[in-house]
Amino acid sequence: MADNLTPGQRSQVMSRVRTTGTDLERSVGSMLRRKRFKFARNVENLPGRPDIVFQEARLAVFVDGDFWHGYRFPVWRQDLSEFWRQKIAGNRARDQRNFRKLRRMGWRVIRVWKHQVKRDLEGCVARIERAAAEQKAKN
């Protein structure tokens, strides 16, 4: 699959892609707030700027898009142009570096994928709730 846009056009399109406050993040955050959970969003001083952070429990949650973060990437990577293969591979490598840094700092990291949130928002929130309770009990 070749990119049919010029580099300038691609840059303009990419500049409009949201990195924070996505519909997915808002739906997960909204349900957590309805359940009276207190959390911070997009904490800049933590590696990877986790989407949702439970400071007291030391739990970092990433709500990631399937395409941008490469869910099951090895299965479909051959369908992409070299540009996109490198871009998504780089995103995946950066994610893993950030997850390792957070874990070394004593944080638990949870990732929920777009398809999981779309299919079972309540199940994703329940998973986050359980992890927060477990982490809080440990700390």
N, C-alpha and C positions, 0 to 999 in steps of 0.2 A: 504494500500500500504506500504509494508515493504521496508526499505532501504537495497539494495542489496550490498552495499559497506561497507568495514571495516571503523572504525573511522578514520584511517590514510588516506585511499583513499578518504573518504568524505572531510576531511580537505584539501587535495591537490586539489580536484575539486573546493571546495568553495573558495580557495585562488585565483583562476583564474577568479572569477566573478568580473566584473568591477563595481566600485561604483561611479566613476565619468567619464565624457567624453563618455557616452554611445551613441549609434547611435541615440537614441531618443533625448537626450539632444542636440547633435550636429545638428540634423535636425531642432529643434525648434530654437536654437540659430542662425543657419545660416539664417533662414527666418527673424528673428528679425533684424539681422545685415543688410540684404538686404533692409530692410525697414528703415534703418538708426537709429535704436534704440541703445543706449549705455547702457550696463549692465555689471555687474561683474558675475563671475561664481564661484560656490562652495566657498562662503564666510565663512571662518573658524570661525570668531568671532560671528556668528549668530547661534542660536540653530538649529541643524539639517543640517547645512551646505547647505542652499538652492542651488539648481542647477543654478538658474538664479535670480539675485538680481538687482532691480532698486533702488539704494540708495536714490536718490532725492525723488522718489515717495513713498519710504518705502514699496515696494512690493517684497515679496519673492515668487518665483515660484518653485514648486517641480514637476519634470517630473518622475513619478513613474511607475515601472513595475507592471502589474496586479498580478502576482504571489507573488513576494517578499513583496509587501505592502498590499496584501490581498483584492483586489477588489472583492466585494460581497462574502467575506470569509465565512460568515455563511452558504451560499448555498453549498459550496464544501468542507468545513473543515472536514466533516466525511470521505471523501475519502483519507485522509492523515494519515500517521503514527503519533504517538504521538510526535515524535521529530519535525516533520514539523508543526504540529498544534501549538506547543509551540513556535517554531521559528517565525512563521508568526504572531501569536498573540502578541508576544513580539515586533516585528517590528511595528505592528499597534499601540500598546500602546505607544511606543517610539515616533512614528509620532505624535500622539495626544498630548503628553507632549510638544514636540517641537513646534507644532502649537499654543498651548495655551501660551507658553512662548513668542513666537514672537508677538502674538496679545496683550499680556500684555505690551510689549515693544512698542506698537503703530504701528506694521507692519500689513499689509494685507497679507493674505496667500492664494495662489491659488495652487491647485493641478491639474495637467493634467495627465491622465492615458495613458498607452501604447496603449490600443485599440482606445482611442480617437485620439491620434496623428497619428496612422496608418490609421484610417478611414478618418480623416478630419484635416490635419495639418494646413491648412489655417484657419479653424474655431477656433482651439486652439490658434493660434497666434492672431487672432482677439480678442478673449476673454482676452488674456494677455494685448493687446494694450488698450482695453477699461478700464481694471482695472488700468493700469498705468496712463492713462489720468485722471480717476476719483480720484485716490490717489493724483496725482500731484496737481489737483485743490483744494483738501482738505487741503494740506500742505502749 
